[in-house]
Amino acid sequence: MLERRLYTKLEDEVIRVLREKQVSVREIADRLDRSPSSVRQRITYLRSLHRIR
């Protein structure tokens, strides 16, 4: 359950950062849709999105 909460927090943070960088909402949604299903993999994926641009 902790992983799930961590993931949600991280997802919110990634969305906030991407919006600050003027990434479109549609592009953010596409990237989040492509994220893996396992929570651990999704966390890794979100961290990588954070480093884009």
PyRosetta script that sets phi, psi and omega in degrees:
from pyrosetta import init, pose_from_sequence

init()
pose = pose_from_sequence("MLERRLYTKLEDEVIRVLREKQVSVREIADRLDRSPSSVRQRITYLRSLHRIR")
pose.set_psi(1, -36.6)
pose.set_omega(1, 178.5)
pose.set_phi(2, -60.4)
pose.set_psi(2, -41.9)
pose.set_omega(2, 179.6)
pose.set_phi(3, -59.2)
pose.set_psi(3, -42.0)
pose.set_omega(3, -179.1)
pose.set_phi(4, -61.6)
pose.set_psi(4, -43.7)
pose.set_omega(4, 179.5)
pose.set_phi(5, -65.5)
pose.set_psi(5, -42.6)
pose.set_omega(5, 177.8)
pose.set_phi(6, -59.2)
pose.set_psi(6, -44.3)
pose.set_omega(6, -179.1)
pose.set_phi(7, -60.5)
pose.set_psi(7, -46.3)
pose.set_omega(7, -178.4)
pose.set_phi(8, -61.9)
pose.set_psi(8, -43.1)
pose.set_omega(8, 177.6)
pose.set_phi(9, -61.2)
pose.set_psi(9, -44.9)
pose.set_omega(9, -179.0)
pose.set_phi(10, -65.0)
pose.set_psi(10, -40.7)
pose.set_omega(10, 178.6)
pose.set_phi(11, -61.0)
pose.set_psi(11, -45.1)
pose.set_omega(11, 178.3)
pose.set_phi(12, -59.9)
pose.set_psi(12, -42.8)
pose.set_omega(12, -179.7)
pose.set_phi(13, -64.4)
pose.set_psi(13, -43.5)
pose.set_omega(13, 179.3)
pose.set_phi(14, -62.1)
pose.set_psi(14, -44.9)
pose.set_omega(14, 179.5)
pose.set_phi(15, -60.6)
pose.set_psi(15, -43.2)
pose.set_omega(15, 179.8)
pose.set_phi(16, -60.9)
pose.set_psi(16, -47.5)
pose.set_omega(16, -178.7)
pose.set_phi(17, -64.4)
pose.set_psi(17, -43.4)
pose.set_omega(17, 179.7)
pose.set_phi(18, -63.6)
pose.set_psi(18, -37.9)
pose.set_omega(18, 177.9)
pose.set_phi(19, -65.0)
pose.set_psi(19, -39.6)
pose.set_omega(19, 177.1)
pose.set_phi(20, -59.9)
pose.set_psi(20, -33.4)
pose.set_omega(20, -179.3)
pose.set_phi(21, -86.3)
pose.set_psi(21, 11.8)
pose.set_omega(21, 176.5)
pose.set_phi(22, 65.1)
pose.set_psi(22, 27.5)
pose.set_omega(22, 174.7)
pose.set_phi(23, -76.6)
pose.set_psi(23, 136.6)
pose.set_omega(23, -176.5)
pose.set_phi(24, -68.4)
pose.set_psi(24, 152.1)
pose.set_omega(24, 179.3)
pose.set_phi(25, -59.2)
pose.set_psi(25, -40.8)
pose.set_omega(25, 179.7)
pose.set_phi(26, -61.5)
pose.set_psi(26, -42.4)
pose.set_omega(26, 179.7)
pose.set_phi(27, -65.0)
pose.set_psi(27, -41.6)
pose.set_omega(27, 177.6)
pose.set_phi(28, -61.3)
pose.set_psi(28, -45.8)
pose.set_omega(28, -179.6)
pose.set_phi(29, -60.8)
pose.set_psi(29, -42.6)
pose.set_omega(29, 178.1)
pose.set_phi(30, -59.7)
pose.set_psi(30, -44.9)
pose.set_omega(30, -179.2)
pose.set_phi(31, -64.7)
pose.set_psi(31, -42.1)
pose.set_omega(31, -179.7)
pose.set_phi(32, -67.9)
pose.set_psi(32, -35.2)
pose.set_omega(32, 177.3)
pose.set_phi(33, -62.4)
pose.set_psi(33, -33.1)
pose.set_omega(33, -177.8)
pose.set_phi(34, -81.2)
pose.set_psi(34, -4.7)
pose.set_omega(34, -177.1)
pose.set_phi(35, -70.2)
pose.set_psi(35, 146.4)
pose.set_omega(35, -178.1)
pose.set_phi(36, -62.2)
pose.set_psi(36, 163.9)
pose.set_omega(36, -175.4)
pose.set_phi(37, -83.4)
pose.set_psi(37, -32.1)
pose.set_omega(37, 179.7)
pose.set_phi(38, -68.7)
pose.set_psi(38, 134.5)
pose.set_omega(38, -176.2)
pose.set_phi(39, -57.8)
pose.set_psi(39, -44.8)
pose.set_omega(39, -179.3)
pose.set_phi(40, -60.0)
pose.set_psi(40, -44.0)
pose.set_omega(40, 178.9)
pose.set_phi(41, -67.4)
pose.set_psi(41, -36.6)
pose.set_omega(41, -179.9)
pose.set_phi(42, -65.1)
pose.set_psi(42, -39.2)
pose.set_omega(42, 178.9)
pose.set_phi(43, -62.0)
pose.set_psi(43, -44.4)
pose.set_omega(43, 177.9)
pose.set_phi(44, -61.7)
pose.set_psi(44, -43.9)
pose.set_omega(44, 179.9)
pose.set_phi(45, -61.8)
pose.set_psi(45, -44.6)
pose.set_omega(45, -180.0)
pose.set_phi(46, -63.9)
pose.set_psi(46, -37.7)
pose.set_omega(46, 177.5)
pose.set_phi(47, -62.0)
pose.set_psi(47, -38.9)
pose.set_omega(47, 179.8)
pose.set_phi(48, -68.1)
pose.set_psi(48, -36.6)
pose.set_omega(48, 177.1)
pose.set_phi(49, -62.1)
pose.set_psi(49, -36.5)
pose.set_omega(49, -178.1)
pose.set_phi(50, -58.8)
pose.set_psi(50, -32.8)
pose.set_omega(50, -176.2)
pose.set_phi(51, -86.8)
pose.set_psi(51, -9.8)
pose.set_omega(51, 178.5)
pose.set_phi(52, -61.6)
pose.set_psi(52, 143.0)
pose.set_omega(52, 178.1)
pose.set_phi(53, 59.9)
pose.dump_pdb("model.pdb")
